[in-house]
């Protein structure tokens, strides 16, 4: 068993154990109708465990290049709390209709009005009209100390960041990035963006017969080293996705596998593959990115 599959099974087992313990070992059938109010006591038990663990982790250092057992437990508690905290009747969206492409993306607000769910501060899931998960809200799933470690990994990318768009034509702005002024102290990380993909389509050329291209940034030694350094964190985030978004994780794995056998060969072969289930990884430092507005795309908020 490799390390990735071991972590996956460990996290899955922790989530299962947490839910079983707070639910008293009861078994819920797929057809059972459970209201949010019925889950209040189990949710409070998980919330108590989560608070105590966060307090303890704030006093202990984390390993700089690996995921600790405490982080595994933290992740399991956050996911478990989200499962026990379903928000329903806050939107009339249908997830199947939401995923369908639209002729005019500007019509999305007509068919998908912004949900009025108020303020959500704890881990939760947002359900559609049929009770299926639309959104996983997982605040605190990455501890502050881990965020600091990951941020430090990005420092060597400072000189590789692209600080301006190749074109300033107004018609291209929707595909570009709006930069914001640097604030005091941001010089450490730089300012700009970096696009990374071993196999991506050009804009508006996304048919299966269209040619795919690798990001030129992947040829830079600093970027290749960054991918090596961040692999341990990406592997763990992949594990989280395999639990909360299993279909997306599987599709991502299949896409990465397909790109590695294409022509030209995947430029990340020496790295053992792109360390993510996502085929496109952007680094965005101290700037704003506008909403995605491609025509005929699925709506977004």
C-alpha positions in Angstrom: 0.0 0.0 0.0 1.4 3.4 -1.0 1.4 6.4 1.3 -1.4 8.2 -0.6 -3.9 5.3 -0.3 -2.9 4.7 3.3 -3.7 8.4 4.1 -7.0 8.1 2.2 -8.1 5.0 4.1 -7.0 6.6 7.4 -9.0 9.8 6.9 -12.0 7.9 5.7 -11.8 5.6 8.7 -11.5 8.6 11.1 -14.6 10.3 9.6 -16.5 7.0 9.8 -15.4 6.5 13.4 -16.2 10.1 14.4 -19.7 9.9 13.0 -20.4 6.4 14.5 -19.2 7.6 18.0 -21.4 10.7 18.1 -24.4 9.0 16.6 -24.2 6.3 19.1 -23.5 3.6 16.6 -26.9 3.9 14.9 -27.2 3.0 11.3 -29.0 5.4 8.9 -30.5 4.0 5.7 -30.2 5.9 2.4 -33.9 6.6 2.5 -33.9 8.0 6.0 -35.2 11.6 6.3 -33.1 13.5 8.9 -33.7 17.1 9.8 -30.9 19.4 10.9 -32.5 19.8 14.3 -32.2 16.1 14.9 -28.4 16.3 14.5 -27.9 19.1 17.1 -26.5 16.9 19.9 -24.1 14.9 17.7 -23.0 18.2 16.1 -22.3 19.7 19.5 -20.2 16.7 20.5 -18.1 17.1 17.3 -17.9 20.8 17.9 -16.5 20.3 21.4 -13.9 17.8 20.1 -12.9 20.2 17.3 -12.5 23.2 19.7 -10.3 21.2 22.1 -8.1 19.9 19.3 -7.7 23.3 17.8 -6.7 24.7 21.2 -4.1 21.9 21.6 -2.7 22.3 18.1 -2.2 26.0 18.6 0.5 25.2 21.2 2.3 22.5 19.2 4.5 23.0 16.1 3.7 21.1 12.8 6.2 19.2 10.7 7.3 21.5 7.8 7.0 18.9 5.0 4.5 16.3 6.1 0.9 16.0 7.4 0.7 15.2 11.1 -1.7 12.8 12.8 -3.3 15.8 14.6 -4.0 17.4 11.2 -5.7 14.1 10.0 -7.9 14.1 13.1 -8.7 17.8 12.6 -9.7 17.2 9.0 -11.9 14.3 10.0 -13.7 16.4 12.7 -14.3 19.3 10.3 -15.7 17.0 7.6 -17.9 15.2 10.2 -19.2 18.5 11.5 -20.1 19.6 8.0 -22.0 16.3 7.4 -23.9 16.9 10.7 -24.7 20.5 9.8 -26.7 20.4 6.5 -28.4 23.6 5.4 -31.6 22.9 3.5 -34.4 25.1 2.3 -32.0 28.0 1.8 -32.0 27.7 -2.0 -34.2 26.5 -4.8 -31.3 25.5 -7.0 -31.2 22.1 -8.7 -27.7 20.8 -9.0 -28.3 19.1 -12.4 -29.7 22.3 -13.9 -26.9 24.3 -12.3 -24.3 22.1 -14.0 -25.8 22.5 -17.5 -24.1 25.0 -19.9 -26.1 28.2 -20.5 -26.4 30.1 -23.8 -26.0 33.4 -22.1 -24.0 33.3 -18.9 -25.5 36.7 -17.9 -28.9 34.9 -17.4 -27.6 32.9 -14.5 -29.1 35.3 -11.9 -32.5 34.9 -13.5 -32.5 31.1 -13.1 -30.2 30.9 -10.1 -31.0 33.8 -7.7 -28.3 34.3 -5.0 -29.2 32.1 -2.0 -30.3 33.8 1.2 -28.6 31.6 3.8 -27.4 34.3 6.1 -24.2 33.9 8.1 -22.6 30.4 8.4 -19.6 30.2 10.7 -19.2 26.5 11.3 -18.4 23.6 8.9 -21.6 22.9 6.9 -23.0 21.5 3.7 -25.5 23.4 1.5 -28.2 21.2 -0.1 -30.2 21.6 -3.3 -33.9 21.2 -3.6 -33.5 17.4 -3.7 -31.2 17.2 -0.7 -28.0 16.8 -2.6 -24.8 18.6 -1.6 -24.2 21.8 -3.5 -21.4 23.2 -1.4 -19.0 21.9 1.2 -18.1 24.7 3.6 -15.0 23.6 5.6 -13.5 26.5 7.5 -10.5 25.6 9.7 -9.7 22.4 7.8 -6.2 23.7 7.2 -4.6 24.9 10.5 -3.0 28.4 10.5 0.5 26.9 11.0 0.1 24.8 7.8 -1.0 27.8 5.9 2.2 29.5 7.0 4.3 26.6 5.9 2.7 26.5 2.5 3.1 30.2 2.0 6.8 29.9 2.7 7.0 27.4 -0.2 5.8 30.1 -2.6 8.5 32.6 -1.8 11.0 31.3 -4.5 8.3 31.9 -7.1 8.5 35.6 -6.6 10.7 36.2 -9.7 8.5 33.9 -11.9 5.2 35.7 -11.3 3.6 37.4 -14.3 2.7 41.0 -13.2 0.7 42.1 -16.3 -1.5 40.7 -19.0 0.0 40.2 -22.5 -2.8 42.3 -23.9 -4.6 45.3 -22.6 -7.4 45.3 -25.1 -10.8 45.9 -23.3 -12.4 42.8 -25.0 -9.8 40.6 -23.3 -10.1 41.9 -19.8 -12.7 39.4 -18.8 -10.1 36.7 -19.3 -7.4 38.6 -17.5 -6.6 39.6 -14.0 -7.1 42.9 -12.2 -4.1 43.8 -10.1 -4.4 45.5 -6.8 -1.8 47.8 -5.3 0.8 46.1 -3.1 0.5 46.8 0.6 3.4 47.2 3.0 5.0 43.9 3.7 3.9 42.1 0.5 7.3 42.4 -1.1 8.3 39.1 0.5 5.9 37.1 -1.8 5.8 39.4 -4.8 2.8 40.3 -6.9 1.3 38.6 -9.9 0.1 35.2 -11.1 1.5 31.9 -12.4 -0.5 29.4 -14.5 0.5 25.8 -14.4 -1.0 22.9 -16.5 0.7 20.0 -18.3 -2.2 19.9 -20.8 -4.7 22.7 -21.3 -6.8 24.0 -24.1 -6.5 27.5 -25.5 -9.3 29.9 -24.7 -12.5 28.9 -26.7 -10.8 25.8 -28.1 -12.0 23.0 -25.8 -13.1 20.3 -28.1 -11.6 16.8 -27.8 -10.0 17.2 -31.3 -8.3 20.6 -30.3 -4.7 20.6 -29.5 -3.6 20.9 -25.9 -0.6 22.9 -24.7 1.6 22.8 -21.7 2.2 26.0 -19.6 5.6 27.5 -20.4 6.1 28.2 -16.7 6.5 24.4 -16.1 9.9 24.6 -17.8 11.3 26.9 -15.1 13.5 25.3 -12.5 11.9 27.3 -9.7 8.4 26.2 -10.7 9.5 22.5 -10.9 11.1 22.7 -7.5 7.9 24.4 -6.1 5.8 21.5 -7.4 8.2 19.0 -5.6 8.0 21.0 -2.4 4.2 21.3 -2.3 3.5 17.7 -3.4 2.9 16.5 0.2 0.2 19.2 0.8 -1.4 18.6 -2.6 -1.5 14.8 -1.9 -3.4 15.5 1.3 -5.8 17.9 -0.3 -6.5 15.3 -3.0 -7.4 12.9 -0.2 -9.9 15.4 1.2 -11.4 15.8 -2.3 -11.8 12.1 -2.7 -14.0 12.1 0.4 -16.1 15.2 -0.2 -16.0 15.3 -4.0 -15.4 11.7 -5.1 -16.7 12.1 -8.6 -14.5 15.1 -9.3 -11.5 13.4 -7.8 -11.9 10.4 -10.1 -12.4 12.5 -13.2 -9.3 14.5 -12.3 -7.2 11.4 -11.9 -8.4 10.0 -15.2 -7.5 13.3 -16.9 -4.1 13.4 -15.5 -3.5 9.8 -16.5 -4.6 10.6 -20.1 -2.4 13.7 -20.3 0.7 11.6 -19.2 0.3 9.3 -22.2 -0.4 12.1 -24.8 2.0 13.7 -27.3 4.1 15.5 -26.5 4.7 13.7 -23.2 3.7 15.2 -20.0 6.5 17.6 -18.9 6.0 16.5 -15.3 7.0 12.9 -15.9 10.1 13.5 -13.9 8.0 14.7 -10.9 5.8 11.6 -11.0 2.8 13.5 -12.4 1.1 16.8 -11.5 0.6 16.7 -7.7 -3.1 17.5 -7.9 -6.4 16.0 -9.1 -6.9 19.3 -10.9 -5.3 19.7 -14.3 -4.8 23.4 -13.8 -3.1 25.0 -10.8 -2.9 28.8 -10.6 -0.7 30.7 -8.1 -2.3 34.2 -7.5 -0.4 36.5 -5.3 -1.7 39.9 -4.0 -4.2 40.5 -6.8 -7.8 40.1 -7.7 -9.3 37.7 -10.2 -12.6 38.5 -11.9 -15.5 36.0 -12.0 -15.3 33.4 -14.7 -17.5 34.6 -17.6 -16.8 32.2 -20.5 -19.8 31.9 -22.9 -21.8 28.7 -22.6 -20.2 27.8 -19.3 -21.9 26.5 -16.2 -23.0 29.4 -14.0 -21.0 30.3 -10.9 -21.2 32.7 -8.0 
